[in-house]
Amino acid sequence: MAYDAGLAQRIEEALEDTAGFEEKKMFGGICYLVSGNMACGVYKDYLIVRVGPDAYKNALARPYAREFDITGRPMKGWVMVSEQGYDDDAALYAWIRMGLDFAGSLPPK
């Protein structure tokens, strides 16, 4: 299954004015990087968000979020959000902001 192009478009529009923003195909989907650090992306119809180790537990407790696990080995600090968790713009932007906050806390690559 290809990734959700509509979700990708929504993310691109949200990030278009972000300094250092770029996109890269990964995980069979697409990821969005800021200054070379992954912040979020799309895998199939899931939003994936890199929240980091400190926000990981709280992010997993949010509705429609689960571990990012596509290989049988979960990626700690990353979550997958099903469509109900990002269906409105405010929810999507809140998730994107979490990813941007973590990516922005890392040194540029």
N, C-alpha and C positions, 0 to 999 in steps of 0.2 A: 504494500500500500504506500502510495506517495504521501508526503506530508501535506497538511491542510494549508493550501495556498492562501485562503482567506484569512486565516489566523496570522500567517506570515506577513501578509499585507498590513494587517492592523498593527503588528509589532513594528514593522518598518516605518509606518506613519508616526507611531509614538516616538520612535528613536531618531527620526530624520534630522533633527536639530541638535542631537547629542554629539559633542566633540569626541573625536576618536572612534566613532561608530563604524563597524564593518560587519559584513555577513560572510559566513563560511559554511559550506556543506559538510555536515558531520552526522554520525549516528544514523545515516539513512534519512536524515532530515536537514534542517538548517539551524545554525546557531548564530547568535548575535554577540559580537565582542565589542568591548569598549577599551581602548588603549591596549589591545591585544589580549584582554582577559575575557573569558566567556561570562556572559551575564544571564542569557536566557535563549530559548530557541523553540523549535517545533519538531516533534517526533510523532508521526502519524497524525492523530487529532489531539494530541496532548501538548499543552504548554509545558516546557521544561524550564526550570528556574534554578540558578546556582545561588543559593542563599547563604552558604558558608556554614561552618561548624557551630557557631554561636546561635544562629537563628534556625538551625535545622529542626530541632524538636518542636518549636512553636509553629514552624511552617507545616510540619507533618500533621499537627493538630487541627489545622484549618480544614474546613469542609472541602471535599473533592480532591485533596492532595494525598499523594502516596510517595513511597521511595522511588527514585529513578533507578529502575532495574530492567534492563533490556537484555542482559546476558546471563542472569542468574547470580550476578555479583553486584549488589546495590552500590551506587556511587554516593558516598556520604557527602552531605552538604548540598545535594541536588534533590529537587522534588519534581514529580510529574503532576500536573493538574488537569483533570478531565474538563470537558467542555462546560459543564454546569458551573465550574469554579471561575471561569473567565468570560462568561457569556455577555456580561455588560462591560462597557468601557471602564467604569470605575474599578471593577474587580481586576480586569486585565492590567490596568495601569498600576494598581497597587502591587501586583505580582512583579511587573516589570521593574518598578521602583526598588523592590527587595533585591532583585538581581543586579541592578545598577549600583545600589549601595554597596553590595559586597564586591563587585568587580572594581568599583572605584576605590575600595580600601586597599587594593593590591598595587604593587609597583607596576608601571607600564612595561610592556614587553616590546 
